[in-house]
Structure formats: C-alpha cells, structure tokens
Amino acid sequence: MHRYKDLKFWQLSRTFCKYIYQITSSFPNSEKFGLVSQLRRAVVSIPSNVAEGASRNSNKNFSRFLTIALGSYYEIETQLLISFDLNFI
C-alpha cells in the first residue's frame, strides 16, 4: 500500500479542487448541470483515484489509477479551455 496523503500530487490535487469549485461558482446558472457539474466531478476524481489506487496491492494497479487521474486532468484542461472560449472565465 502507498501512503497517498504523503504524495505531493494528491495534496496539490486537493488544492486544485478548491480552485475549480471557486472558479465554477461564478459560471452562469444555466451551466449548473453542464460544465460546472462536469468540471467538479472530474476534479474530485483526481485525488479520489489516487487514494483508491493507493489501497491496491501492486504498483501496477496503483499505476492504473494514476493513469485514470491523469485522464481526469486532461478532461478538466479541455473543459477549462471551452469555458474560456465561452467567456465564463
């Protein structure tokens, strides 16, 4: 098992969650179930997948969950770019 709370990546991802929640709080109400929901779910999945992967018994399984977390990051990056294009940020 890995000590995920000691991982800098996990710590930073929690801070990232806070920033995404703050940023999306100013989005239009019409995006509550659109980009806001997508961004918030994706950002929460990053530290969640790191924590879940840390509970696995092998580095291979842990690596798989880190890959999923990275995929969520790319999803967020794309959604933030779209939000910028729409002048939400």
N, CA, C and O atoms as CSV, one atom per row, in Angstrom:
chain,resi,resn,atom,element,x,y,z
A,1,MET,N,N,0.838,-1.189,0.000
A,1,MET,CA,C,0.000,0.000,0.000
A,1,MET,C,C,0.882,1.251,0.000
A,1,MET,O,O,2.000,1.254,0.514
A,2,HIS,N,N,0.351,2.280,-0.578
A,2,HIS,CA,C,1.047,3.559,-0.639
A,2,HIS,C,C,0.410,4.527,0.356
A,2,HIS,O,O,-0.777,4.435,0.666
A,3,ARG,N,N,1.205,5.428,0.831
A,3,ARG,CA,C,0.713,6.454,1.756
A,3,ARG,C,C,0.323,7.683,0.908
A,3,ARG,O,O,1.098,8.625,0.747
A,4,TYR,N,N,-0.893,7.632,0.382
A,4,TYR,CA,C,-1.307,8.658,-0.584
A,4,TYR,C,C,-1.332,10.057,-0.001
A,4,TYR,O,O,-1.118,11.026,-0.730
A,5,LYS,N,N,-1.587,10.191,1.291
A,5,LYS,CA,C,-1.637,11.529,1.900
A,5,LYS,C,C,-0.266,12.193,1.922
A,5,LYS,O,O,-0.168,13.412,2.064
A,6,ASP,N,N,0.780,11.405,1.784
A,6,ASP,CA,C,2.133,11.950,1.731
A,6,ASP,C,C,2.545,12.352,0.319
A,6,ASP,O,O,3.562,13.021,0.138
A,7,LEU,N,N,1.773,11.955,-0.669
A,7,LEU,CA,C,2.106,12.267,-2.058
A,7,LEU,C,C,1.783,13.720,-2.381
A,7,LEU,O,O,0.655,14.175,-2.189
A,8,LYS,N,N,2.776,14.436,-2.870
A,8,LYS,CA,C,2.590,15.848,-3.222
A,8,LYS,C,C,1.477,16.003,-4.271
A,8,LYS,O,O,0.692,16.949,-4.223
A,9,PHE,N,N,1.429,15.064,-5.207
A,9,PHE,CA,C,0.404,15.105,-6.252
A,9,PHE,C,C,-0.995,15.076,-5.641
A,9,PHE,O,O,-1.872,15.832,-6.058
A,10,TRP,N,N,-1.201,14.214,-4.662
A,10,TRP,CA,C,-2.510,14.120,-4.003
A,10,TRP,C,C,-2.818,15.422,-3.266
A,10,TRP,O,O,-3.939,15.926,-3.333
A,11,GLN,N,N,-1.834,15.960,-2.570
A,11,GLN,CA,C,-2.024,17.211,-1.827
A,11,GLN,C,C,-2.381,18.359,-2.767
A,11,GLN,O,O,-3.303,19.129,-2.496
A,12,LEU,N,N,-1.654,18.466,-3.859
A,12,LEU,CA,C,-1.930,19.532,-4.824
A,12,LEU,C,C,-3.284,19.351,-5.505
A,12,LEU,O,O,-3.956,20.329,-5.831
A,13,SER,N,N,-3.676,18.110,-5.717
A,13,SER,CA,C,-4.970,17.879,-6.368
A,13,SER,C,C,-6.124,18.329,-5.478
A,13,SER,O,O,-7.168,18.736,-5.987
A,14,ARG,N,N,-5.955,18.264,-4.174
A,14,ARG,CA,C,-6.994,18.768,-3.260
A,14,ARG,C,C,-7.100,20.288,-3.380
A,14,ARG,O,O,-8.202,20.836,-3.380
A,15,THR,N,N,-5.971,20.960,-3.481
A,15,THR,CA,C,-5.975,22.413,-3.672
A,15,THR,C,C,-6.609,22.764,-5.009
A,15,THR,O,O,-7.361,23.734,-5.112
A,16,PHE,N,N,-6.304,21.972,-6.033
A,16,PHE,CA,C,-6.883,22.170,-7.357
A,16,PHE,C,C,-8.406,22.072,-7.286
A,16,PHE,O,O,-9.111,22.836,-7.946
A,17,CYS,N,N,-8.910,21.136,-6.490
A,17,CYS,CA,C,-10.362,21.000,-6.296
A,17,CYS,C,C,-10.963,22.296,-5.788
A,17,CYS,O,O,-11.984,22.766,-6.290
A,18,LYS,N,N,-10.321,22.856,-4.797
A,18,LYS,CA,C,-10.830,24.097,-4.210
A,18,LYS,C,C,-10.895,25.209,-5.269
A,18,LYS,O,O,-11.878,25.946,-5.342
A,19,TYR,N,N,-9.845,25.321,-6.081
A,19,TYR,CA,C,-9.821,26.362,-7.114
A,19,TYR,C,C,-10.900,26.151,-8.170
A,19,TYR,O,O,-11.540,27.109,-8.603
A,20,ILE,N,N,-11.102,24.923,-8.577
A,20,ILE,CA,C,-12.138,24.651,-9.587
A,20,ILE,C,C,-13.521,24.978,-9.022
A,20,ILE,O,O,-14.356,25.552,-9.721
A,21,TYR,N,N,-13.765,24.619,-7.775
A,21,TYR,CA,C,-15.050,24.957,-7.153
A,21,TYR,C,C,-15.233,26.472,-7.090
A,21,TYR,O,O,-16.332,26.971,-7.333
A,22,GLN,N,N,-14.177,27.200,-6.768
A,22,GLN,CA,C,-14.266,28.659,-6.711
A,22,GLN,C,C,-14.518,29.250,-8.092
A,22,GLN,O,O,-15.355,30.137,-8.253
A,23,ILE,N,N,-13.792,28.755,-9.080
A,23,ILE,CA,C,-13.945,29.265,-10.447
A,23,ILE,C,C,-15.350,28.999,-10.976
A,23,ILE,O,O,-15.972,29.885,-11.562
A,24,THR,N,N,-15.850,27.791,-10.773
A,24,THR,CA,C,-17.153,27.431,-11.339
A,24,THR,C,C,-18.319,28.066,-10.582
A,24,THR,O,O,-19.445,28.070,-11.080
A,25,SER,N,N,-18.070,28.593,-9.403
A,25,SER,CA,C,-19.164,29.238,-8.663
A,25,SER,C,C,-19.652,30.502,-9.363
A,25,SER,O,O,-20.760,30.969,-9.101
A,26,SER,N,N,-18.828,31.059,-10.254
A,26,SER,CA,C,-19.239,32.264,-10.985
A,26,SER,C,C,-19.773,31.961,-12.377
A,26,SER,O,O,-20.102,32.884,-13.121
A,27,PHE,N,N,-19.864,30.691,-12.742
A,27,PHE,CA,C,-20.411,30.325,-14.047
A,27,PHE,C,C,-21.909,30.622,-14.072
A,27,PHE,O,O,-22.542,30.690,-13.019
A,28,PRO,N,N,-22.479,30.799,-15.257
A,28,PRO,CA,C,-23.919,31.044,-15.354
A,28,PRO,C,C,-24.724,29.875,-14.773
A,28,PRO,O,O,-24.302,28.721,-14.847
A,29,ASN,N,N,-25.878,30.189,-14.202
A,29,ASN,CA,C,-26.752,29.148,-13.639
A,29,ASN,C,C,-27.145,28.107,-14.678
A,29,ASN,O,O,-27.401,26.950,-14.342
A,30,SER,N,N,-27.192,28.518,-15.928
A,30,SER,CA,C,-27.567,27.574,-16.984
A,30,SER,C,C,-26.521,26.466,-17.163
A,30,SER,O,O,-26.800,25.457,-17.811
A,31,GLU,N,N,-25.326,26.642,-16.597
A,31,GLU,CA,C,-24.265,25.639,-16.698
A,31,GLU,C,C,-24.177,24.752,-15.456
A,31,GLU,O,O,-23.273,23.925,-15.340
A,32,LYS,N,N,-25.114,24.928,-14.535
A,32,LYS,CA,C,-25.088,24.147,-13.293
A,32,LYS,C,C,-25.010,22.646,-13.565
A,32,LYS,O,O,-24.283,21.928,-12.879
A,33,PHE,N,N,-25.750,22.175,-14.557
A,33,PHE,CA,C,-25.766,20.748,-14.879
A,33,PHE,C,C,-24.917,20.438,-16.104
A,33,PHE,O,O,-24.919,19.309,-16.595
A,34,GLY,N,N,-24.192,21.435,-16.599
A,34,GLY,CA,C,-23.321,21.260,-17.749
A,34,GLY,C,C,-21.859,21.280,-17.335
A,34,GLY,O,O,-21.366,20.358,-16.687
A,35,LEU,N,N,-21.182,22.341,-17.720
A,35,LEU,CA,C,-19.752,22.429,-17.443
A,35,LEU,C,C,-19.421,22.437,-15.957
A,35,LEU,O,O,-18.417,21.854,-15.547
A,36,VAL,N,N,-20.236,23.078,-15.155
A,36,VAL,CA,C,-19.968,23.119,-13.708
A,36,VAL,C,C,-19.944,21.706,-13.145
A,36,VAL,O,O,-19.012,21.324,-12.438
A,37,SER,N,N,-20.953,20.952,-13.458
A,37,SER,CA,C,-21.039,19.579,-12.969
A,37,SER,C,C,-19.886,18.729,-13.496
A,37,SER,O,O,-19.273,17.971,-12.744
A,38,GLN,N,N,-19.595,18.855,-14.781
A,38,GLN,CA,C,-18.518,18.074,-15.392
A,38,GLN,C,C,-17.168,18.401,-14.754
A,38,GLN,O,O,-16.404,17.503,-14.398
A,39,LEU,N,N,-16.888,19.692,-14.614
A,39,LEU,CA,C,-15.615,20.107,-14.032
A,39,LEU,C,C,-15.469,19.632,-12.591
A,39,LEU,O,O,-14.419,19.123,-12.199
A,40,ARG,N,N,-16.513,19.798,-11.819
A,40,ARG,CA,C,-16.435,19.425,-10.404
A,40,ARG,C,C,-16.281,17.920,-10.222
A,40,ARG,O,O,-15.506,17.473,-9.376
A,41,ARG,N,N,-17.009,17.145,-11.004
A,41,ARG,CA,C,-16.879,15.688,-10.885
A,41,ARG,C,C,-15.483,15.238,-11.312
A,41,ARG,O,O,-14.886,14.368,-10.678
A,42,ALA,N,N,-14.970,15.831,-12.382
A,42,ALA,CA,C,-13.651,15.446,-12.876
A,42,ALA,C,C,-12.550,15.826,-11.886
A,42,ALA,O,O,-11.608,15.061,-11.679
A,43,VAL,N,N,-12.668,17.000,-11.279
A,43,VAL,CA,C,-11.607,17.435,-10.365
A,43,VAL,C,C,-11.612,16.620,-9.076
A,43,VAL,O,O,-10.552,16.361,-8.506
A,44,VAL,N,N,-12.775,16.220,-8.616
A,44,VAL,CA,C,-12.850,15.386,-7.416
A,44,VAL,C,C,-12.311,13.990,-7.699
A,44,VAL,O,O,-11.799,13.323,-6.800
A,45,SER,N,N,-12.426,13.553,-8.938
A,45,SER,CA,C,-11.963,12.207,-9.271
A,45,SER,C,C,-10.442,12.090,-9.219
A,45,SER,O,O,-9.922,10.984,-9.070
A,46,ILE,N,N,-9.719,13.196,-9.337
A,46,ILE,CA,C,-8.260,13.116,-9.327
A,46,ILE,C,C,-7.743,12.617,-7.969
A,46,ILE,O,O,-7.116,11.559,-7.920
A,47,PRO,N,N,-7.985,13.340,-6.867
A,47,PRO,CA,C,-7.480,12.815,-5.591
A,47,PRO,C,C,-8.165,11.514,-5.184
A,47,PRO,O,O,-7.570,10.683,-4.498
A,48,SER,N,N,-9.402,11.341,-5.603
A,48,SER,CA,C,-10.126,10.117,-5.264
A,48,SER,C,C,-9.469,8.896,-5.907
A,48,SER,O,O,-9.315,7.861,-5.258
A,49,ASN,N,N,-9.084,9.012,-7.170
A,49,ASN,CA,C,-8.437,7.888,-7.844
A,49,ASN,C,C,-7.039,7.623,-7.292
A,49,ASN,O,O,-6.607,6.472,-7.230
A,50,VAL,N,N,-6.339,8.660,-6.899
A,50,VAL,CA,C,-5.029,8.460,-6.274
A,50,VAL,C,C,-5.199,7.689,-4.970
A,50,VAL,O,O,-4.461,6.744,-4.695
A,51,ALA,N,N,-6.173,8.100,-4.174
A,51,ALA,CA,C,-6.421,7.422,-2.899
A,51,ALA,C,C,-6.859,5.976,-3.113
A,51,ALA,O,O,-6.376,5.072,-2.432
A,52,GLU,N,N,-7.765,5.760,-4.052
A,52,GLU,CA,C,-8.229,4.398,-4.305
A,52,GLU,C,C,-7.095,3.518,-4.820
A,52,GLU,O,O,-6.948,2.370,-4.398
A,53,GLY,N,N,-6.305,4.057,-5.723
A,53,GLY,CA,C,-5.186,3.297,-6.251
A,53,GLY,C,C,-4.157,2.949,-5.189
A,53,GLY,O,O,-3.526,1.894,-5.245
A,54,ALA,N,N,-3.991,3.842,-4.224
A,54,ALA,CA,C,-3.027,3.596,-3.149
A,54,ALA,C,C,-3.417,2.397,-2.304
A,54,ALA,O,O,-2.565,1.790,-1.654
A,55,SER,N,N,-4.680,2.054,-2.307
A,55,SER,CA,C,-5.139,0.922,-1.497
A,55,SER,C,C,-4.889,-0.413,-2.180
A,55,SER,O,O,-5.057,-1.464,-1.563
A,56,ARG,N,N,-4.492,-0.383,-3.434
A,56,ARG,CA,C,-4.270,-1.620,-4.185
A,56,ARG,C,C,-2.948,-2.260,-3.768
A,56,ARG,O,O,-2.050,-1.596,-3.250
A,57,ASN,N,N,-2.856,-3.547,-4.005
A,57,ASN,CA,C,-1.712,-4.310,-3.512
A,57,ASN,C,C,-0.487,-4.290,-4.414
A,57,ASN,O,O,0.574,-4.771,-4.016
A,58,SER,N,N,-0.610,-3.750,-5.608
A,58,SER,CA,C,0.546,-3.768,-6.505
A,58,SER,C,C,0.770,-2.397,-7.129
A,58,SER,O,O,-0.149,-1.586,-7.245
A,59,ASN,N,N,2.001,-2.164,-7.522
A,59,ASN,CA,C,2.318,-0.910,-8.202
A,59,ASN,C,C,1.610,-0.821,-9.548
A,59,ASN,O,O,1.273,0.270,-10.006
A,60,LYS,N,N,1.385,-1.967,-10.176
A,60,LYS,CA,C,0.691,-1.983,-11.467
A,60,LYS,C,C,-0.739,-1.454,-11.312
A,60,LYS,O,O,-1.192,-0.637,-12.114
A,61,ASN,N,N,-1.438,-1.915,-10.289
A,61,ASN,CA,C,-2.795,-1.426,-10.034
A,61,ASN,C,C,-2.783,0.044,-9.649
A,61,ASN,O,O,-3.629,0.819,-10.096
A,62,PHE,N,N,-1.820,0.422,-8.818
A,62,PHE,CA,C,-1.709,1.823,-8.416
A,62,PHE,C,C,-1.480,2.701,-9.644
A,62,PHE,O,O,-2.089,3.762,-9.783
A,63,SER,N,N,-0.604,2.253,-10.525
A,63,SER,CA,C,-0.303,2.978,-11.759
A,63,SER,C,C,-1.554,3.157,-12.618
A,63,SER,O,O,-1.754,4.209,-13.225
A,64,ARG,N,N,-2.381,2.132,-12.661
A,64,ARG,CA,C,-3.627,2.212,-13.436
A,64,ARG,C,C,-4.519,3.342,-12.927
A,64,ARG,O,O,-5.095,4.087,-13.721
A,65,PHE,N,N,-4.632,3.471,-11.608
A,65,PHE,CA,C,-5.465,4.536,-11.039
A,65,PHE,C,C,-4.834,5.910,-11.242
A,65,PHE,O,O,-5.544,6.902,-11.405
A,66,LEU,N,N,-3.509,5.971,-11.232
A,66,LEU,CA,C,-2.845,7.246,-11.521
A,66,LEU,C,C,-3.093,7.662,-12.967
A,66,LEU,O,O,-3.227,8.849,-13.261
A,67,THR,N,N,-3.153,6.695,-13.858
A,67,THR,CA,C,-3.456,6.980,-15.266
A,67,THR,C,C,-4.876,7.518,-15.406
A,67,THR,O,O,-5.122,8.431,-16.193
A,68,ILE,N,N,-5.801,6.958,-14.651
A,68,ILE,CA,C,-7.188,7.455,-14.661
A,68,ILE,C,C,-7.231,8.888,-14.146
A,68,ILE,O,O,-7.934,9.730,-14.705
A,69,ALA,N,N,-6.477,9.168,-13.074
A,69,ALA,CA,C,-6.419,10.526,-12.521
A,69,ALA,C,C,-5.859,11.499,-13.553
A,69,ALA,O,O,-6.348,12.622,-13.682
A,70,LEU,N,N,-4.842,11.072,-14.283
A,70,LEU,CA,C,-4.264,11.924,-15.331
A,70,LEU,C,C,-5.281,12.194,-16.433
A,70,LEU,O,O,-5.348,13.304,-16.961
A,71,GLY,N,N,-6.063,11.189,-16.775
A,71,GLY,CA,C,-7.121,11.384,-17.768
A,71,GLY,C,C,-8.124,12.429,-17.317
A,71,GLY,O,O,-8.600,13.224,-18.128
A,72,SER,N,N,-8.450,12.437,-16.036
A,72,SER,CA,C,-9.374,13.443,-15.494
A,72,SER,C,C,-8.759,14.835,-15.603
A,72,SER,O,O,-9.457,15.811,-15.882
A,73,TYR,N,N,-7.457,14.919,-15.383
A,73,TYR,CA,C,-6.791,16.213,-15.520
A,73,TYR,C,C,-6.929,16.749,-16.947
A,73,TYR,O,O,-7.241,17.923,-17.144
A,74,TYR,N,N,-6.696,15.894,-17.931
A,74,TYR,CA,C,-6.822,16.323,-19.329
A,74,TYR,C,C,-8.263,16.710,-19.657
A,74,TYR,O,O,-8.503,17.637,-20.432
A,75,GLU,N,N,-9.203,16.006,-19.072
A,75,GLU,CA,C,-10.612,16.350,-19.247
A,75,GLU,C,C,-10.877,17.764,-18.706
A,75,GLU,O,O,-11.557,18.562,-19.351
A,76,ILE,N,N,-10.344,18.059,-17.538
A,76,ILE,CA,C,-10.519,19.380,-16.921
A,76,ILE,C,C,-9.862,20.459,-17.767
A,76,ILE,O,O,-10.430,21.532,-17.972
A,77,GLU,N,N,-8.667,20.167,-18.254
A,77,GLU,CA,C,-7.975,21.147,-19.088
A,77,GLU,C,C,-8.832,21.519,-20.301
A,77,GLU,O,O,-8.975,22.697,-20.627
A,78,THR,N,N,-9.390,20.525,-20.957
A,78,THR,CA,C,-10.240,20.765,-22.122
A,78,THR,C,C,-11.481,21.568,-21.737
A,78,THR,O,O,-11.856,22.508,-22.438
A,79,GLN,N,N,-12.114,21.201,-20.633
A,79,GLN,CA,C,-13.326,21.897,-20.197
A,79,GLN,C,C,-13.032,23.334,-19.784
A,79,GLN,O,O,-13.869,24.214,-19.985
A,80,LEU,N,N,-11.870,23.587,-19.215
A,80,LEU,CA,C,-11.497,24.964,-18.878
A,80,LEU,C,C,-11.259,25.781,-20.137
A,80,LEU,O,O,-11.615,26.958,-20.188
A,81,LEU,N,N,-10.661,25.172,-21.152
A,81,LEU,CA,C,-10.468,25.881,-22.420
A,81,LEU,C,C,-11.811,26.216,-23.065
A,81,LEU,O,O,-11.988,27.310,-23.602
A,82,ILE,N,N,-12.741,25.293,-23.015
A,82,ILE,CA,C,-14.083,25.551,-23.543
A,82,ILE,C,C,-14.753,26.655,-22.735
A,82,ILE,O,O,-15.403,27.536,-23.299
A,83,SER,N,N,-14.596,26.608,-21.422
A,83,SER,CA,C,-15.173,27.650,-20.560
A,83,SER,C,C,-14.586,29.018,-20.898
A,83,SER,O,O,-15.298,30.022,-20.878
A,84,PHE,N,N,-13.297,29.060,-21.207
A,84,PHE,CA,C,-12.661,30.301,-21.619
A,84,PHE,C,C,-13.236,30.766,-22.953
A,84,PHE,O,O,-13.545,31.945,-23.125
A,85,ASP,N,N,-13.380,29.831,-23.898
A,85,ASP,CA,C,-13.945,30.173,-25.206
A,85,ASP,C,C,-15.346,30.757,-25.080
A,85,ASP,O,O,-15.742,31.611,-25.873
A,86,LEU,N,N,-16.081,30.301,-24.096
A,86,LEU,CA,C,-17.457,30.784,-23.878
A,86,LEU,C,C,-17.507,32.011,-22.965
A,86,LEU,O,O,-18.588,32.476,-22.603
A,87,ASN,N,N,-16.347,32.528,-22.600
A,87,ASN,CA,C,-16.220,33.721,-21.753
A,87,ASN,C,C,-16.773,33.511,-20.349
A,87,ASN,O,O,-17.236,34.461,-19.717
A,88,PHE,N,N,-16.730,32.280,-19.858
A,88,PHE,CA,C,-17.137,32.009,-18.480
A,88,PHE,C,C,-15.990,32.299,-17.517
A,88,PHE,O,O,-16.207,32.562,-16.334
A,89,ILE,N,N,-14.771,32.246,-18.042
A,89,ILE,CA,C,-13.589,32.598,-17.246
A,89,ILE,C,C,-12.668,33.468,-18.077
A,89,ILE,O,O,-11.610,33.880,-17.599
